[in-house]
Amino acid sequence: MKMTVELFDSIINTSQDCVFWKDKDRRFLGVNQSFLDFYGFESADVLIGKNDEEMGWHNDPEPFKQDELRVLAGESTYKVLGKCIIRGEERDIIASKRPLYENDEIVGLVGSFVDVTDVIRRQNKMDGSQVMYTIEKLRKYSFFDSFIDDIGLDTILDPLTGILSRAYAVKFVQSLIDTQTPFTFTILDLDNFKFINDSFGHSAGDRVLAAVSKGLAEFLGDNGVAGRFGGDELLLVDLKNIELEDKIEFFDRLYGHSNALRMNVRFENGAAFVTGTAGSASFPGDADNFTDLFGLIDKMLYLGKSRGRNCYTIYEDDKHRNIEIRKITKNGVCTEMRSIKDQLESVEGFVNKLQVILPHVVEDLQIQDMYYVNGKGRMRSVADEDFDEDAGDISKLMSDDMYSENTLEPVKKYSPRFYKALVRHGFESVMAVRIRSKEKTYGYLICPARRSLRIWQENECAIVYFIAGFLAASLEIENEKIP
């Protein structure tokens, strides 16, 4: 068979090793698909023409530079242990490199590497290694039964968490699709996982991953399996809860009454409260192939992240079919602010302005209503004119222009009347912004949520802060008071 460019590309891009090639100045000329997937790049354009130092992949780049200079001088290296930074985390890799020749002259180098972080951590007993699935448990699925005796558990399970590895979780899902077996597919991302690694160390992060994975596998029980997609992203394959009502009940129990999420994990040097964001869809009702199905759960994950994290989003065709990830992640605060400004300017009067933007805020922040506190300390609703509560002590809470904690404990401590008003209506988290122009405070804009530990994102805070500022300016110009 003649080696064509197309054949070469096919071979390179089906390799599970990360492959790259560089010119004689150590600048990237190309990489394969595994390389792009490892670093999370959509294309090689971000690195073509750059070297490792410019990409910032090593805490100490000098040993890697000298290694490549030796290769460019004619040496070859094989399975050299090193480290690289991927998404803020330092990972262990094993790399091999050799020179590239043209007309007997070295014109560059080609190399490959694999990630061995989890293997090394397990060998060093850093992971508190666990095994969540036995051969007997997996044998009940025909996919695993066909080969499990030949390859054993070590090949199938993720070495750190003890749940399915990415490769076998994905293969299992594809086997269910091939046999037309209905199931619900979920991807779950741990919230603020990098903060745990940075604050308490990678061993703490490993403990969190192991604890959550154990909880998820036990919660699924005999109804499905859990797998590790990569990093802090986990997968759930549920063969029982396929209908929407069943999925809602499943996730309500998972988030509210399980030992898998919303739990404290303690370390030698501290503790962290662990939450996660999940996106879910079902086969074949929502999608009839793997690519489309994964696209849906990925889209729902991004939607959940944009709405405060620590929540689940189940795909519903009539609600979500036209949502695009690009719009979720890249629409930009400025674009939203321009839209809000146009809506606010379209009407006169404080309450009218809030009513015209209420649907926008409710949809983006996933809250039921928006409220405000007037100069007399009365908390009123935008949607319900009969709502009237005492929040006269809110100023004691608002040492800054914005309160956006994900718990009501400070509210209870500093503003007990405001706290009672929130709790009486079932609210568990709140964002509050002062409506202020220069030194004059007109009142407060309130966005409460009936969800504990609702994590308010920076863009959400910025939008509500912008609305409060616009309202304050309008009140000053029109010499009005908040009703």
C-alpha positions as CSV (number, residue, x, y, z in Angstrom):
1,M,0.0,0.0,0.0
2,K,1.4,3.4,-1.0
3,M,1.7,5.9,1.9
4,T,-0.4,8.9,0.9
5,V,-0.9,12.1,2.9
6,E,-4.5,11.1,3.6
7,L,-3.3,7.7,4.9
8,F,-0.6,9.3,7.1
9,D,-3.2,11.7,8.6
10,S,-5.6,8.8,9.3
11,I,-2.9,6.9,11.1
12,I,-1.7,9.9,13.1
13,N,-5.2,11.0,14.1
14,T,-6.3,7.6,15.3
15,S,-3.3,7.2,17.6
16,Q,-4.2,7.5,21.3
17,D,-0.7,9.0,22.0
18,C,-0.3,12.8,21.7
19,V,1.9,13.3,18.6
20,F,3.6,16.5,17.5
21,W,6.3,17.7,15.1
22,K,8.5,20.8,15.2
23,D,10.9,22.7,13.0
24,K,14.6,23.1,13.8
25,D,13.9,26.1,16.0
26,R,11.6,23.9,18.1
27,R,8.4,25.7,16.9
28,F,5.3,23.6,16.3
29,L,4.5,22.6,12.7
30,G,1.6,20.3,13.6
31,V,-0.1,18.0,16.1
32,N,-2.6,15.1,16.0
33,Q,-6.2,15.0,17.3
34,S,-5.2,13.3,20.6
35,F,-2.8,16.2,21.3
36,L,-5.6,18.7,20.6
37,D,-8.0,16.8,22.9
38,F,-5.4,16.6,25.7
39,Y,-5.0,20.4,25.8
40,G,-8.6,21.2,24.9
41,F,-7.7,23.0,21.7
42,E,-10.2,23.2,18.8
43,S,-7.5,23.5,16.2
44,A,-3.7,23.6,16.0
45,D,-3.7,27.3,15.0
46,V,-3.2,28.4,18.6
47,L,0.2,26.7,18.7
48,I,1.6,26.6,15.2
49,G,4.9,28.6,15.1
50,K,5.3,28.7,18.9
51,N,7.6,26.8,21.2
52,D,6.9,25.2,24.6
53,E,8.1,28.3,26.5
54,E,5.6,30.5,24.7
55,M,2.8,28.1,25.4
56,G,3.7,28.1,29.1
57,W,3.4,24.3,29.5
58,H,6.3,23.8,32.0
59,N,7.1,25.3,35.4
60,D,10.7,24.8,34.6
61,P,11.1,24.7,30.8
62,E,14.9,24.5,30.6
63,P,15.2,20.7,30.9
64,F,12.7,20.2,28.1
65,K,14.5,22.7,26.0
66,Q,17.8,21.0,26.4
67,D,16.2,17.6,25.7
68,E,14.9,18.9,22.4
69,L,18.2,20.5,21.5
70,R,19.9,17.1,22.0
71,V,17.4,15.6,19.6
72,L,18.0,18.3,17.0
73,A,21.7,17.4,17.4
74,G,21.0,13.8,16.3
75,E,20.0,12.0,19.5
76,S,16.7,10.2,20.1
77,T,15.0,9.9,23.4
78,Y,12.6,7.2,24.6
79,K,10.0,7.2,27.4
80,V,11.5,10.2,29.3
81,L,9.4,11.1,32.4
82,G,8.4,14.7,32.6
83,K,5.7,17.1,33.6
84,C,3.4,19.6,31.8
85,I,0.6,22.0,32.9
86,I,-2.8,21.2,31.5
87,R,-5.8,23.4,32.5
88,G,-3.9,24.7,35.5
89,E,-2.9,21.2,36.8
90,E,0.6,19.8,36.5
91,R,0.4,16.3,35.0
92,D,3.0,13.6,34.6
93,I,3.9,12.5,31.1
94,I,6.2,10.0,29.3
95,A,7.6,11.4,26.1
96,S,9.7,10.0,23.2
97,K,11.4,12.2,20.5
98,R,13.6,11.7,17.5
99,P,15.1,14.0,14.8
100,L,13.4,14.6,11.4
101,Y,15.7,14.3,8.4
102,E,15.5,15.7,4.9
103,N,18.3,15.1,2.4
104,D,20.4,13.8,5.3
105,E,20.0,17.1,7.2
106,I,18.1,17.5,10.4
107,V,15.1,19.8,9.8
108,G,13.1,19.3,12.9
109,L,11.9,16.7,15.4
110,V,8.8,14.5,15.9
111,G,7.6,13.3,19.3
112,S,4.8,11.7,21.2
113,F,3.7,11.4,24.8
114,V,1.1,9.8,27.1
115,D,-0.3,11.0,30.4
116,V,0.7,8.7,33.3
117,T,-0.4,10.9,36.2
118,D,-3.0,8.6,37.7
119,V,-0.7,5.5,37.3
120,I,2.1,7.3,39.2
121,R,-0.2,8.5,41.9
122,R,-1.6,5.0,42.4
123,Q,1.9,3.5,42.5
124,N,2.9,6.1,45.1
125,K,-0.3,5.3,47.0
126,M,-1.4,8.9,46.8
127,D,-4.9,8.3,45.6
128,G,-6.6,6.2,48.3
129,S,-7.3,3.8,45.4
130,Q,-10.7,2.2,45.4
131,V,-12.5,-0.3,43.2
132,M,-16.2,0.5,42.7
133,Y,-17.0,-2.4,40.2
134,T,-16.2,-6.0,40.5
135,I,-16.1,-8.4,37.6
136,E,-19.4,-9.9,38.8
137,K,-21.1,-6.5,38.8
138,L,-20.0,-5.6,35.3
139,R,-20.7,-9.1,33.9
140,K,-24.4,-8.4,34.0
141,Y,-23.9,-6.1,31.0
142,S,-23.4,-8.2,27.8
143,F,-20.8,-5.6,26.6
144,F,-18.4,-6.3,29.5
145,D,-19.3,-10.0,29.7
146,S,-17.9,-10.6,26.3
147,F,-14.3,-9.7,27.2
148,I,-13.9,-9.0,30.9
149,D,-12.3,-12.4,31.7
150,D,-9.6,-11.7,29.1
151,I,-8.5,-8.2,30.1
152,G,-9.4,-7.9,33.8
153,L,-10.6,-4.9,35.9
154,D,-7.3,-2.9,35.8
155,T,-7.8,-2.2,32.1
156,I,-11.4,-1.2,32.5
157,L,-11.4,0.9,35.6
158,D,-10.0,4.4,36.2
159,P,-7.0,3.9,38.5
160,L,-7.8,6.9,40.8
161,T,-11.5,6.7,41.2
162,G,-12.3,3.0,40.7
163,I,-15.2,3.7,38.3
164,L,-15.1,3.1,34.5
165,S,-12.2,4.7,32.6
166,R,-13.2,7.2,29.8
167,A,-12.5,4.7,27.1
168,Y,-14.7,2.0,28.5
169,A,-17.5,4.3,29.6
170,V,-17.7,5.7,26.1
171,K,-17.5,2.2,24.5
172,F,-20.3,1.0,26.9
173,V,-22.5,3.9,25.8
174,Q,-21.9,3.2,22.2
175,S,-22.8,-0.5,22.7
176,L,-26.1,0.6,24.3
177,I,-26.8,2.7,21.2
178,D,-25.8,-0.2,18.9
179,T,-28.2,-2.5,20.6
180,Q,-31.0,0.2,20.8
181,T,-31.0,0.0,24.6
182,P,-32.7,3.1,26.1
183,F,-30.6,5.0,28.8
184,T,-30.0,8.4,30.3
185,F,-26.5,9.9,29.8
186,T,-25.2,12.6,32.2
187,I,-21.9,14.5,32.4
188,L,-21.1,16.0,35.8
189,D,-18.5,18.7,36.4
190,L,-17.2,19.4,40.0
191,D,-17.6,23.0,40.9
192,N,-14.5,25.1,41.6
193,F,-12.3,22.0,41.6
194,K,-9.2,24.0,40.7
195,F,-9.7,26.0,43.9
196,I,-9.5,22.8,45.9
197,N,-6.3,21.7,44.2
198,D,-4.7,25.2,44.6
199,S,-5.8,25.6,48.2
200,F,-5.3,22.1,49.7
201,G,-3.0,20.3,47.2
202,H,-3.6,17.7,44.5
203,S,-3.9,14.9,47.0
204,A,-7.0,16.7,48.4
205,G,-8.4,17.0,44.9
206,D,-7.8,13.2,44.4
207,R,-9.7,12.5,47.6
208,V,-12.6,14.6,46.4
209,L,-12.7,12.8,43.1
210,A,-12.6,9.4,44.8
211,A,-15.3,10.4,47.3
212,V,-17.7,11.8,44.7
213,S,-17.1,8.8,42.3
214,K,-17.8,6.4,45.1
215,G,-21.0,8.3,46.0
216,L,-22.2,8.4,42.4
217,A,-21.5,4.7,41.8
218,E,-23.3,3.7,45.0
219,F,-26.3,6.0,44.2
220,L,-26.7,4.5,40.8
221,G,-26.5,1.0,42.3
222,D,-27.7,-1.7,39.9
223,N,-29.4,0.8,37.6
224,G,-26.3,1.8,35.7
225,V,-22.6,2.7,35.9
226,A,-20.4,5.8,36.6
227,G,-17.3,6.6,34.7
228,R,-14.6,9.3,34.6
229,F,-14.5,11.3,31.5
230,G,-11.3,13.2,32.4
231,G,-10.0,15.6,35.1
232,D,-13.0,16.5,37.3
233,E,-15.7,15.5,34.7
234,L,-17.6,12.3,35.5
235,L,-20.2,10.3,33.5
236,L,-23.4,8.6,34.6
237,V,-25.1,5.9,32.5
238,D,-28.6,5.3,33.9
239,L,-30.7,2.4,32.4
240,K,-33.7,3.0,34.7
241,N,-34.7,6.6,34.7
242,I,-35.6,7.5,31.1
243,E,-38.8,9.5,31.4
244,L,-38.6,13.2,32.3
245,E,-40.5,12.8,35.6
246,D,-38.2,9.9,36.7
247,K,-35.1,11.9,35.8
248,I,-36.3,14.9,37.8
249,E,-36.9,12.6,40.8
250,F,-33.5,11.0,40.3
251,F,-31.6,14.3,40.3
252,D,-33.7,15.8,43.1
253,R,-32.6,12.8,45.3
254,L,-29.0,13.0,44.1
255,Y,-28.7,16.7,44.9
256,G,-30.8,16.7,48.0
257,H,-30.6,13.4,49.7
258,S,-27.5,11.5,48.7
259,N,-23.9,11.2,49.9
260,A,-22.5,11.9,46.5
261,L,-23.0,15.7,46.1
262,R,-23.3,18.7,48.4
263,M,-21.1,17.1,51.0
264,N,-18.1,18.1,53.1
265,V,-14.8,16.4,52.4
266,R,-12.1,16.8,55.0
267,F,-8.3,16.8,54.5
268,E,-5.4,17.0,56.8
269,N,-5.1,20.7,56.1
270,G,-8.7,21.7,55.9
271,A,-12.1,20.8,54.3
272,A,-14.1,21.7,51.3
273,F,-17.8,21.6,50.5
274,V,-18.2,19.8,47.2
275,T,-20.9,20.5,44.7
276,G,-21.3,19.6,41.0
277,T,-23.1,20.8,37.8
278,A,-24.7,18.2,35.6
279,G,-26.1,18.0,32.1
280,S,-28.4,15.2,31.0
281,A,-30.2,13.7,28.0
282,S,-31.6,10.4,27.0
283,F,-31.3,7.9,24.1
284,P,-33.2,7.5,21.9
285,G,-35.8,10.1,22.9
286,D,-33.5,13.1,22.7
287,A,-30.8,11.8,20.2
288,D,-30.3,8.6,18.3
289,N,-26.5,8.7,18.0
290,F,-23.5,9.2,20.2
291,T,-22.3,12.5,18.7
292,D,-25.6,14.3,19.0
293,L,-26.3,12.8,22.5
294,F,-23.0,13.9,23.9
295,G,-23.5,17.3,22.3
296,L,-26.8,17.7,24.2
297,I,-25.4,16.8,27.6
298,D,-22.4,19.0,27.0
299,K,-24.8,21.9,26.1
300,M,-26.9,21.2,29.2
301,L,-23.7,21.2,31.3
302,Y,-22.7,24.7,30.0
303,L,-26.2,25.9,30.6
304,G,-26.1,24.8,34.2
305,K,-22.7,26.5,34.7
306,S,-24.1,29.7,33.2
307,R,-27.0,29.6,35.7
308,G,-25.0,29.4,38.9
309,R,-23.5,25.8,39.0
310,N,-24.5,23.4,41.8
311,C,-27.5,22.3,39.7
312,Y,-28.7,19.9,37.1
313,T,-30.2,20.6,33.7
314,I,-32.2,17.9,31.8
315,Y,-32.6,18.4,28.1
316,E,-36.1,19.1,27.0
317,D,-36.5,19.6,23.2
318,D,-39.2,22.4,23.4
319,K,-37.0,24.4,25.8
320,H,-33.5,23.7,24.6
321,R,-33.4,22.8,20.9
322,N,-32.4,26.3,19.8
323,I,-29.8,27.0,22.5
324,E,-26.3,27.2,21.3
325,I,-23.2,26.8,23.4
326,R,-21.6,29.7,21.6
327,K,-24.4,32.0,22.8
328,I,-24.3,30.6,26.3
329,T,-20.5,31.0,26.8
330,K,-19.6,33.9,24.4
331,N,-22.6,36.1,24.2
332,G,-20.9,38.5,26.5
333,V,-22.0,40.7,29.3
334,C,-21.8,43.8,27.1
335,T,-24.3,42.4,24.7
336,E,-26.7,41.6,27.5
337,M,-26.2,45.0,29.0
338,R,-27.0,46.7,25.7
339,S,-30.2,44.6,25.5
340,I,-31.2,45.5,29.1
341,K,-30.5,49.2,28.5
342,D,-32.8,49.2,25.5
343,Q,-35.5,47.6,27.5
344,L,-35.1,49.9,30.4
345,E,-35.2,53.0,28.2
346,S,-38.4,51.8,26.5
347,V,-40.6,52.6,29.4
348,E,-40.9,55.2,32.2
349,G,-41.4,54.6,35.9
350,F,-39.4,52.4,38.3
351,V,-41.8,49.5,38.5
352,N,-42.5,49.6,34.8
353,K,-38.8,49.3,34.1
354,L,-38.4,46.3,36.3
355,Q,-41.5,44.6,34.8
356,V,-40.2,45.0,31.2
357,I,-36.8,43.3,32.0
358,L,-38.2,40.8,34.5
359,P,-38.5,37.9,31.9
360,H,-34.9,38.5,30.8
361,V,-33.6,38.4,34.4
362,V,-35.7,35.4,35.4
363,E,-34.5,33.4,32.3
364,D,-30.8,34.3,32.7
365,L,-30.6,33.9,36.5
366,Q,-33.1,31.1,36.8
367,I,-35.0,32.8,39.6
368,Q,-38.8,33.0,40.1
369,D,-39.1,36.7,40.5
370,M,-37.2,39.9,41.2
371,Y,-37.8,42.1,44.3
372,Y,-36.8,45.5,45.6
373,V,-36.6,47.2,49.0
374,N,-37.8,50.8,49.1
375,G,-36.6,53.7,51.2
376,K,-39.0,52.6,54.0
377,G,-37.5,49.2,54.3
378,R,-40.4,47.3,52.6
379,M,-39.6,44.4,50.4
380,R,-41.9,44.3,47.3
381,S,-42.2,42.0,44.4
382,V,-42.1,43.0,40.7
383,A,-44.6,40.3,39.7
384,D,-46.8,40.1,42.7
385,E,-48.3,43.5,43.8
386,D,-49.6,42.0,47.1
387,F,-46.1,40.9,48.2
388,D,-45.0,43.2,51.1
389,E,-42.4,42.1,53.7
390,D,-40.3,43.9,56.3
391,A,-36.7,44.2,55.3
392,G,-35.9,47.3,57.2
393,D,-32.5,46.1,58.5
394,I,-31.0,45.2,55.1
395,S,-28.6,48.1,55.3
396,K,-26.8,46.3,58.2
397,L,-25.9,43.5,55.7
398,M,-24.9,45.8,52.9
399,S,-21.5,47.0,53.9
400,D,-20.7,47.0,50.2
401,D,-22.9,47.7,47.2
402,M,-23.4,44.0,46.6
403,Y,-24.1,40.9,48.6
404,S,-23.7,37.7,46.6
405,E,-22.8,34.9,49.0
406,N,-24.4,31.5,48.4
407,T,-25.7,31.2,52.0
408,L,-28.1,33.1,54.1
409,E,-26.0,32.8,57.3
410,P,-24.7,36.4,57.1
411,V,-28.2,37.6,56.4
412,K,-29.4,35.9,59.5
413,K,-26.6,37.4,61.6
414,Y,-26.8,41.0,60.4
415,S,-30.3,41.4,59.1
416,P,-32.7,39.1,60.9
417,R,-35.9,40.8,59.6
418,F,-34.7,40.5,56.0
419,Y,-33.7,36.9,56.7
420,K,-37.1,36.0,58.1
421,A,-38.8,37.5,55.0
422,L,-36.6,35.4,52.7
423,V,-37.0,32.2,54.7
424,R,-40.8,32.7,55.0
425,H,-41.1,32.4,51.2
426,G,-38.7,29.4,50.9
427,F,-35.6,31.3,49.6
428,E,-32.2,29.8,50.5
429,S,-29.8,32.0,48.6
430,V,-29.9,35.6,47.6
431,M,-28.1,38.4,45.7
432,A,-28.7,41.9,46.8
433,V,-27.5,45.2,45.2
434,R,-27.7,48.7,46.5
435,I,-29.6,51.1,44.2
436,R,-27.2,54.1,44.7
437,S,-26.3,57.2,42.8
438,K,-23.3,59.0,44.1
439,E,-23.9,59.1,47.9
440,K,-27.6,58.7,47.8
441,T,-29.2,55.2,48.4
442,Y,-32.7,54.8,46.9
443,G,-33.1,51.2,48.0
444,Y,-32.0,47.6,47.1
445,L,-32.6,45.2,44.2
446,I,-33.1,41.6,45.4
447,C,-32.7,38.4,43.4
448,P,-33.5,35.4,45.6
449,A,-33.3,31.7,44.7
450,R,-35.1,28.7,46.2
451,R,-32.0,26.7,46.0
452,S,-29.3,26.3,48.7
453,L,-25.7,27.2,47.9
454,R,-26.7,28.9,44.6
455,I,-23.3,30.0,43.2
456,W,-23.7,33.5,41.7
457,Q,-21.4,34.0,38.7
458,E,-19.5,37.2,38.0
459,N,-21.5,37.9,34.8
460,E,-24.7,37.6,36.8
461,C,-23.6,39.9,39.5
462,A,-22.4,42.4,36.8
463,I,-25.8,42.4,35.1
464,V,-27.8,43.0,38.3
465,Y,-25.3,45.7,39.3
466,F,-25.7,47.4,36.0
467,I,-29.5,47.3,36.3
468,A,-29.3,48.8,39.8
469,G,-27.0,51.6,38.5
470,F,-29.3,52.4,35.6
471,L,-32.3,52.5,37.9
472,A,-30.5,54.8,40.3
473,A,-29.6,57.2,37.5
474,S,-33.2,57.2,36.3
475,L,-34.5,58.0,39.8
476,E,-32.0,60.8,40.2
477,I,-32.9,62.4,36.8
478,E,-36.6,62.0,37.3
479,N,-36.5,63.0,41.0
480,E,-38.5,59.9,42.0
481,K,-38.7,57.6,44.9
482,I,-38.9,53.8,44.9
483,P,-42.6,53.0,45.6
